[in-house]
């Protein structure tokens, strides 16, 4: 009976870890996309000098 309880607890923690990793991946993708889009709209000094 104790083996079954340990399997349920391990399964729950594995799912929680994957959920946190998935949320982190989605947030990093969104932030990377936003930074790329705003970099095109508002170039920094080095990018402006390269365009000249």
Secondary structure, 3 states (H helix, E strand, C coil): CHHHHHHHHHHHHHHHHHHHHHHHHHHHHHHHHHHHHHHHHCCCHHHHHHHC
